[in-house]
Amino acid sequence: MQLVGRTLSPFVRRVAVTLSVYGMPFESLPLSTVSDGDAIRGYNPVGRVPSLILDGGEVLIDSSAIIDHLDEVAGAAALTPRAGAERRQVLRTVQLALGATEKSVAAYYEGQRRPEGLTWPEGLANLEAQAAAGYAALEAMLTGDFLCLGRLTQADVTALFGHDFVARVMPGLIEGRFPRLTALSARLNADPRIAATAFKG
């Protein structure tokens, strides 16, 4: 399999971590949405990452859809339970972490990628507040080593990639505010399977 996109993208890293934890070999195609747009659109016409090219040539797009397929292949080892209240709990927490990350990415683009003088301060403040509210909710849920079920689930993986993206590009948004999430990040990144997916640029 080939994973399209750089792991600087939290959504690409989410898939990379899942593949690594499942022990599924893959090749990284570290294309950038900034400089490799045409190549990326060859896999996803919208120009978004990640895409996952399966061994037979089929291309999957969107991190959630890709992970749904990987969970199916992983079977009982999947990081999201197959059914019932445990599945709902993990999925709810995943969506909370995804929402916080999406607001963080939007805040990054609003605050750091717009041309000088074209930033909307009120909009940026609202995005940052929404992201912080999501991280605060995750922080409150993290009363043990993991977010759900007392073990590693997709909720932890998803919270990890959001936290690490923000810590890299907007550290002021989370620095010192969410110590449990920061500790979770440190624990998970100490796992060689997860550390191997960190962005090296």
C-alpha positions in Angstrom: 0.0 0.0 0.0 1.0 3.6 -0.6 -0.1 6.5 1.7 -0.3 9.9 -0.1 0.5 13.0 1.9 3.0 14.2 4.5 2.5 13.3 8.1 2.7 17.0 8.9 -1.0 16.7 8.1 -2.8 15.4 11.1 -5.2 13.5 8.9 -2.3 11.7 7.1 -0.6 10.9 10.3 -3.8 9.5 11.7 -3.8 6.9 8.9 -0.1 6.3 9.2 -0.4 5.6 12.9 -3.3 3.2 12.4 -1.4 1.3 9.7 1.7 1.1 11.9 -0.3 -0.1 14.9 -2.0 -2.7 12.8 1.4 -3.9 11.4 0.3 -3.2 7.9 3.3 -2.3 5.7 3.0 0.8 3.5 5.1 3.2 1.5 4.9 6.9 2.1 4.4 9.2 -0.8 5.0 12.5 1.0 3.3 14.9 -1.4 2.6 18.4 -0.1 -0.8 20.1 -0.7 1.2 23.4 -1.2 3.7 22.3 -3.8 2.3 19.0 -5.2 -1.3 19.9 -5.9 -1.5 18.4 -9.4 0.0 15.1 -8.3 -2.4 14.9 -5.3 -5.4 15.6 -7.5 -4.4 12.6 -9.5 -5.5 10.5 -6.5 -8.3 12.8 -5.1 -9.8 15.4 -7.5 -10.5 17.7 -4.5 -6.8 17.9 -3.8 -7.0 16.7 -0.2 -4.8 14.2 1.6 -4.6 11.5 2.6 -5.3 9.0 -0.1 -4.4 5.3 0.3 -3.5 3.3 -2.7 -4.3 -0.4 -2.1 -2.1 -3.1 -3.4 -4.5 -3.8 -6.3 -4.5 -0.2 -7.3 -7.8 1.0 -5.8 -7.6 4.4 -4.2 -9.3 5.3 -1.0 -9.8 8.9 0.1 -10.5 10.7 3.5 -8.9 9.5 6.7 -12.2 8.2 8.2 -13.1 6.2 5.2 -9.6 4.8 4.9 -9.6 3.8 8.6 -13.0 2.2 8.2 -11.4 -0.1 5.6 -8.3 -0.8 7.7 -10.6 -1.7 10.7 -12.4 -4.2 8.5 -9.1 -5.8 7.5 -7.8 -5.7 11.1 -10.9 -7.6 12.4 -10.7 -8.2 16.1 -7.6 -6.1 16.5 -9.4 -3.0 15.2 -8.9 0.2 17.4 -12.7 0.8 17.1 -15.1 -1.8 18.6 -17.4 -3.4 16.1 -20.7 -2.7 17.8 -22.6 -1.6 20.8 -22.0 1.0 23.5 -18.3 0.7 23.3 -18.3 1.5 19.6 -20.5 4.5 20.2 -18.3 5.8 23.0 -15.1 5.5 20.8 -16.8 7.1 17.8 -18.2 10.0 19.8 -14.7 10.7 21.2 -13.1 10.3 17.8 -15.5 12.9 16.4 -14.8 15.3 19.2 -11.1 15.0 18.5 -11.6 15.3 14.8 -13.7 18.5 15.3 -11.0 20.1 17.5 -8.4 19.2 14.9 -10.4 20.6 12.0 -11.0 23.9 13.9 -7.2 23.9 14.7 -6.3 23.5 11.0 -8.8 26.2 10.0 -7.3 28.5 12.7 -3.8 27.8 11.3 -4.8 28.8 7.8 -6.7 31.9 9.0 -3.9 33.1 11.2 -0.7 32.0 9.4 -1.5 31.3 5.7 -3.5 34.3 4.6 -1.8 37.2 2.9 -0.8 40.0 5.3 -3.7 42.2 6.2 -6.4 39.8 5.2 -6.8 37.9 8.4 -10.2 38.1 10.1 -9.3 38.5 13.8 -12.8 37.7 15.1 -13.0 34.6 13.0 -9.6 33.4 14.1 -10.5 33.9 17.8 -13.7 31.9 17.3 -11.9 29.1 15.6 -9.3 29.0 18.4 -12.0 29.0 21.0 -13.8 26.1 19.3 -10.6 24.1 19.1 -9.7 24.8 22.7 -13.2 23.8 23.8 -12.7 20.4 22.1 -9.3 19.9 23.7 -10.7 20.8 27.1 -13.5 18.3 26.7 -10.9 15.6 25.8 -8.8 16.7 28.8 -11.7 16.2 31.1 -12.4 12.7 29.7 -8.8 11.6 30.2 -9.0 10.3 33.7 -6.7 7.3 33.1 -4.0 6.3 30.7 -6.5 6.2 27.7 -9.6 8.1 26.6 -11.9 5.1 26.3 -12.2 1.5 27.5 -8.9 1.5 29.4 -6.9 0.7 26.3 -5.6 2.2 23.1 -8.4 3.0 20.7 -8.9 5.2 17.7 -9.9 8.0 20.1 -6.4 8.2 21.4 -4.8 8.1 18.0 -7.1 10.9 16.8 -6.5 13.0 19.8 -2.8 12.4 19.4 -2.5 13.7 15.9 -4.6 16.8 16.7 -2.5 17.6 19.8 0.8 17.1 18.0 -0.2 19.2 15.0 -1.1 22.1 17.2 2.0 21.7 19.4 4.0 22.1 16.2 2.3 25.0 14.4 0.4 26.8 17.1 1.9 25.9 20.4 0.4 28.9 22.2 -3.1 27.4 21.8 -2.4 24.4 24.0 0.9 25.0 25.9 0.4 24.4 29.6 -3.4 24.2 29.2 -4.0 20.4 28.7 -1.4 18.5 30.7 -3.2 15.1 30.4 -3.4 15.3 26.7 0.3 16.4 26.6 1.2 13.4 28.8 -0.9 11.1 26.5 1.1 12.4 23.5 4.4 11.7 25.3 3.3 8.2 26.2 2.1 7.3 22.7 5.0 8.9 20.9 7.3 6.7 23.0 5.9 3.7 21.2 8.3 3.0 18.3 5.4 2.2 16.0 3.9 5.6 16.5 7.2 7.5 16.7 8.1 6.2 13.3 5.2 8.2 11.8 6.3 11.6 13.1 6.9 14.3 10.5 10.6 14.7 10.0 10.7 18.0 8.1 
